[in-house]
C-alpha cells in the first residue's frame, strides 16, 4: 500500500515536471489536488510505520521519488522566476505609462 501511494505521487510529480519543462498546458488545480491527496495518504500511512522494517523496493522507490522531487522543485522555481520577471516588466511598463515625465531627466537640451 505504501509503495502504491509513493508511485502515485511519483507519477504526479513526474507529469508536472514534464509539462513544465515542455511549456505544455497544465491544470495546476488538479496537480495540486493530487499532490495534496498523496501527502495526506502518505501522512496516514507513515503514522504506524517502522522505518527499520522498510524493504529494499520501498527504499528504491523513495530514492527515485526524491530525485524526481528535486527536478520538480527546479522546474517550478524556474517558472516562478519567469512569472516574477513578467510581473516586474508589467509593473515597470505601467509606471512608465502613468508617468507624465515631470520628474524624468530631459535629454537633448543643450
C-alpha positions in Angstrom: 0.0 0.0 0.0 2.9 2.4 0.8 4.6 1.6 -2.5 1.4 2.2 -4.4 1.0 5.6 -2.7 4.6 6.6 -3.4 4.3 5.5 -7.1 1.1 7.6 -7.5 2.9 10.7 -6.1 5.9 9.9 -8.3 3.7 9.8 -11.4 2.0 13.1 -10.4 5.3 14.9 -9.8 6.8 13.5 -13.0 3.8 14.6 -15.1 4.0 18.1 -13.6 7.8 18.3 -14.2 7.4 17.1 -17.8 4.6 19.6 -18.5 6.6 22.5 -17.0 9.7 21.5 -18.9 7.8 21.3 -22.2 5.8 24.5 -21.6 2.7 22.4 -22.0 -0.7 23.2 -20.7 -1.1 22.2 -17.1 -4.1 22.1 -14.8 -2.4 23.3 -11.7 -5.5 22.9 -9.6 -5.7 19.2 -10.5 -2.0 18.7 -9.9 -2.2 20.4 -6.5 -5.2 18.3 -5.5 -3.4 15.1 -6.5 -0.3 16.1 -4.6 -2.3 17.1 -1.5 -4.2 13.7 -1.6 -0.9 11.9 -1.8 0.6 13.9 1.1 -2.5 13.1 3.2 -2.3 9.4 2.3 1.4 9.2 3.0 0.9 11.0 6.3 -1.7 8.5 7.4 0.4 5.5 6.2 3.5 6.9 8.0 1.9 7.1 11.4 2.3 3.4 12.2 5.3 2.8 10.1 8.5 1.4 11.5 11.3 2.7 9.2 13.5 -0.2 10.2 11.1 -2.6 8.5 11.1 -0.9 5.1 12.2 -3.3 2.3 14.7 -2.6 -0.5 12.0 -2.0 -3.0 10.5 0.8 -0.9 13.9 2.3 -0.5 14.4 2.3 -4.2 11.0 4.0 -4.8 11.8 6.6 -2.1 15.2 7.4 -3.7 13.6 7.7 -7.1 10.8 9.9 -5.8 13.4 12.1 -4.0 15.3 12.6 -7.3 12.0 13.5 -9.1 11.1 15.9 -6.4 14.4 17.7 -6.8 13.9 18.0 -10.6 10.3 19.2 -10.0 11.5 21.8 -7.5 14.0 23.1 -10.1 11.3 23.3 -12.8 8.8 25.0 -10.5 11.5 27.5 -9.3 12.4 28.3 -12.9 8.7 29.0 -13.8 8.2 31.1 -10.7 11.2 33.2 -11.5 9.8 33.7 -15.0 6.5 34.8 -13.6 8.3 37.3 -11.3 10.2 38.7 -14.2 7.0 39.2 -16.2 5.4 40.9 -13.2 8.3 43.2 -12.8 8.2 44.1 -16.5 4.5 44.8 -16.4 4.9 46.9 -13.3 7.7 49.0 -14.9 5.6 49.4 -18.0 2.6 50.6 -16.0 4.6 53.0 -14.0 6.2 54.4 -17.2 2.7 54.8 -18.8 1.3 56.6 -15.8 4.2 59.0 -15.5 3.8 62.3 -17.2 7.6 62.8 -17.4 7.7 65.8 -14.9 10.5 64.3 -12.8 12.3 62.4 -15.5 15.6 63.7 -17.0 15.3 65.5 -20.2 17.7 64.6 -22.9 18.8 66.7 -25.9 18.6 70.1 -24.2 21.8 72.0 -24.8 
